[in-house]
């Protein structure tokens, strides 16, 4: 009986493997964002935000153009690699951090840092991780965390509404 209790206890205590993230479904969700989005960057002294989502390259990428036409214009390009959703952020700072989808639900995509170019992650400022939240069919929130010297150094939260 003691052995049975011990085996049952160990079975419940053993970590379970996380369910694989469905990159294809997450990518399809990003494709559904195609269009113009307007809103604000929530921060002290927050300013207007404009983001344009476009599906390109025969449906194999999603371009997310942030602050189009401004001196702070930036670009995120999302695509699938072996069924995994990845992205590269082309930053106005001149670096290009890469991300991989870490978790996904019907309401949120969570991206983790996966390397990059033109910066040293342990030293230089860069965008390090982010979340895209699907608040409502025409409402979206994005949270991107900057790192400097290997530690969080600021958050950039976008609150956006789809333009008709």
Secondary structure, 3 states (H helix, E strand, C coil): CHHHHHHHHHHHHCCCCCCCCCHHHHHHHHHCCCEEEEEEEECCCCCEEEEEEEEEHHHCEEEEEECCCCCCCEEEEEEEECCEEEEEEECCCCCEEEEEEEEECCCEEEEEEEEEECCCCCCCCEEEEEEEEEEECCEEEEEEEEEECCEEEEEEEEEEEECC
